[in-house]
Amino acid sequence: MSLSNTTKPSWVTRPGVPADAADIARIYTQGIEDRTSTFETRPRTAGDILAWFDGVHPIQVAERDGQVTAFASTSSYRARECYAGIAEFSVYVERHSRGTGAGRAVLLALIEAAQAAGYWKLLSRVFPENTASLALLRGCGFREVGLYEKHGQLDGIWKDVVIVERLL
């Protein structure tokens, strides 16, 4: 038996940079197409993603063999000053790398980066049927704090979302 069949892939995580925008757009578009992770329906371009690099909201990527295969990003939660230390977050893994630990690696890197950037809480909303994401989040210390019913429509169908948070 070959050792390569029994060892888990190792993921290198690092801060995302604008040069990663095309890879991030490709991975995010896969999530949009799959209709399991976001209400978004329009594919994203590298140009769309470049706006995320604002110097305030951490973005992390996971790569293997020099190829970006996952990303985790933060964005503003609310405009009010009292919420300045809270960030929304997202995690997306390219299809062929799902279930390999890339999501966990990039999320843990994002947690560290968000804490270093002065955030005290991360939160997100997840479709209840996205059980893999919910399991990942629980395994990384997030707790489920509620359910928004009929939070939005995707392809004309009302969908609920589970609210998750982690204090940093």
N, C-alpha and C positions, 0 to 999 in steps of 0.2 A: 504494500500500500504506500502511496506517495504521501509525504508529509504535506504537500500543498493542498491535498484534498481534506486534510483534517485541521489545518490552521485557519484561524479567522483572518480576514484581511485587516491590515493595519491602516488606519486613517490618519492623515496629517491634517490638522486644523490650523487655520490662520485667519487673520482679519481679511475680509473681502476688500478688494481694491477696484477702482473703476474698470480696469482691464478685465475683470471677471464678469462684467455686465452681460455679455452675450451668453455665457454659460448659465448665469443666474436666470436670464430670460428664458432660455431653453428648458431648464428644469421647472421653472414656475409655469410655463406654458403646458408642460406635461400634466401638472397638477390641475390646471384649468380644464384641459381636455378630458381628464379622468372624471370630473364632476364629483369628486369625493372630498375635497378639501377647502373649497372656496366658492363664494357666490360669484366671483368674477367669471366672465365668459369670453372676453376679448384676449387673444394671445398677446403676449408682451414682447417688446423689442428691447434691444440693448439700450436704445435711447430712453425708453420708459424707465429702465432700471437705474440709469445714471443719476436721476434725481434723488434716489435713495441715499447717495453718498453725500450727506450733508455735514459730516464732521461731528454730529451730535448723537446719532443713533447707530450703535454698533451693528455690524454685519460680519458674520463669520462664514467661512466656507470649509468644506471637507474635501480633500482630494486624495486620490490614490493613483500612483504612477503618473503624477503631474496633471491629472484630469480632474476638474471640479465635478463632483458628483452629488453634492448636497450643499444647502445653504440655510442659515438661520439669520433672520433679520429683526430689527426692532424698528418701531415707528412711534409717532406721537399717540398718546392716549386721549388727552383732552387739552384744549388750549388754556384752561384756567391755571394760574400759577401754582395753586395748591397741589396740582397733579403732576408737577414738573419731574418728579422722581419716579413716575410710573411709565412704563413703556409697553405697548402691545408688541407681540412677537409672532413670527411665523417660522415654520420649519418645513422645508421641501427637500425630497430626495428623488433623484432621477430613478426612473422605473426599474432598471436592471440592478440598482444598488439597494432597493428597499429590503428591509429585513436583515441587513448585513452589519448593522451597528453604525452606519454613517450618520443616521439621524441622531442617535444618542451622542456620538462624538461631537457633532456640530452644535447640538443644543447645550451640552455641558460647556463648550467653549464660549457660547453666547452668554450663558449665565455668568461666567467669570468676567467677560468683557463688559457686560451691563453693570455688574457690581463695581468694577474698576472705573466705569464712567460716571458713577454716582447714583445709579438707579437703585431704588429700594424695593421695587416690585415689578414683576413681569406678569402680564395677563394675556389671555387669548380666548377665542371661542372656537369650538370644534364640533363638527357634525357628529351626533350620537352614534351613527353607524360607522364612523371612522375609528373602529376599535383598536387598530394598530397604533394610531396616534395617541389615543387616550391611554393606552398601556405604556407607551413611551413616556408620556408626561408624568404619569403616576410614578414610574420608575426613576424619574429625575426630580422627584420631590414636589411636583405640582399637586394641588388639591382641587377637586371639583367643588365649586361653590354654588352652583345653581344651573338652571336651565332657562333659556329664553325660548318661549314657544313662538312659533311662526315668526321667526326673527327676520327672515327674508325669503324671497322667491328665487329658485333656480330652475330655469327652463319651465316656468309657469307653475311650479310646485312649491308650496310653503314648506320651509325646513326649520327645524328647531336647532339650537346650538347649546352645547355644554360650555359653561364659563369655567375657566381654569385660572389659577393664580399661584404664584410662588413669591414669598417674601425673600429678599436677598440679604 
